[in-house]
Amino acid sequence: MLTTQILLFLGAFTMLIGFLVFSLELYQLIKIDAQARQMNRPEIWALSAAGRGNVIGLYHYLVERRQHPITHQTEDNHLLLQKHKKVAIAFLVVGFVGAILMLIGTLFLAG
């Protein structure tokens, strides 16, 4: 029983950290992309797309960005985007690992 509770707690903590950092990295990715496309208020676009926790804001950003070609992409921004992409993917995986740990703990709790 104690092992199951530890597994559930560890899974929940891992999932929370993973998805929280993923959201922050997604915010940074969208902000850098919106700045490179010279969209008005890139912070608002990033917050709308990554901060609300739903896909409607992200979908709206992806549709709107088609109208703004990349005009100010520097090498530093490109490297920064690559770094944020790698970190975002890594923490997305961490979040899913936490969810799997919680699922395993729940199965042990039920069985």
C-alpha positions in Angstrom: 0.0 0.0 0.0 2.8 2.4 0.9 4.6 1.6 -2.3 1.5 2.3 -4.3 1.0 5.7 -2.6 4.7 6.6 -3.3 4.3 5.6 -6.9 1.2 7.7 -7.3 2.8 10.7 -5.6 6.0 10.3 -7.7 4.0 10.0 -10.8 1.8 13.1 -10.0 4.9 15.2 -9.2 6.7 14.1 -12.3 3.7 14.7 -14.5 3.1 18.1 -13.0 6.7 19.2 -13.4 6.9 17.8 -16.9 3.8 19.5 -18.3 4.5 22.8 -16.4 7.9 23.1 -17.9 6.6 22.0 -21.3 4.0 24.8 -21.2 6.7 27.4 -20.3 8.9 26.2 -23.1 6.0 26.3 -25.5 5.4 29.9 -24.4 9.0 30.8 -25.2 8.8 29.0 -28.6 5.7 30.9 -29.7 7.0 34.2 -28.4 10.3 33.9 -30.3 8.4 32.8 -33.5 6.0 35.7 -33.2 8.8 38.1 -32.8 10.6 36.7 -35.9 7.4 37.1 -37.8 6.9 40.7 -36.5 3.4 39.9 -35.2 1.9 42.5 -32.9 2.3 41.7 -29.2 4.2 38.4 -29.3 3.8 38.0 -25.6 0.0 38.0 -25.8 0.1 35.5 -28.7 2.4 33.2 -26.7 0.2 33.5 -23.5 -2.9 32.9 -25.5 -1.5 29.9 -27.3 0.4 28.2 -24.5 -1.0 29.6 -21.3 -4.6 28.8 -21.4 -4.3 25.1 -21.4 -6.5 24.5 -24.5 -5.8 24.0 -28.1 -8.1 26.8 -29.4 -5.5 29.5 -28.6 -2.7 27.4 -30.2 -4.9 26.8 -33.3 -5.7 30.5 -33.6 -2.0 31.3 -33.5 -1.1 28.7 -36.1 -3.8 30.0 -38.4 -2.8 33.7 -37.9 1.0 33.1 -38.3 0.4 32.0 -41.9 -0.2 35.6 -42.8 3.1 36.7 -41.3 6.2 35.3 -43.1 9.5 35.2 -41.2 11.3 38.4 -41.7 13.6 38.9 -38.8 15.1 35.4 -38.1 18.6 35.7 -36.8 21.1 32.9 -36.2 20.8 33.4 -32.4 17.0 33.2 -32.6 17.3 30.0 -34.7 19.6 28.4 -32.1 17.4 29.5 -29.3 14.4 28.0 -31.0 16.2 24.7 -31.5 17.2 24.7 -27.8 13.6 25.4 -26.6 12.3 22.7 -28.9 14.6 20.0 -27.5 13.8 21.0 -23.9 10.0 21.1 -24.6 10.1 17.6 -26.1 12.2 16.3 -23.2 9.7 17.6 -20.6 6.8 16.4 -22.6 8.2 13.0 -22.4 8.8 13.5 -18.6 5.1 14.5 -18.2 4.0 11.3 -20.0 6.3 9.2 -17.9 4.7 10.7 -14.8 1.3 9.9 -16.2 2.3 6.3 -16.9 3.6 6.0 -13.3 0.3 7.2 -12.0 -1.5 4.7 -14.2 0.7 1.9 -12.9 0.1 3.0 -9.3 -3.7 3.2 -9.9 -3.6 -0.4 -11.3 -1.8 -1.6 -8.3 -4.2 0.2 -6.0 -7.2 -1.4 -7.7 -5.7 -4.8 -7.9 
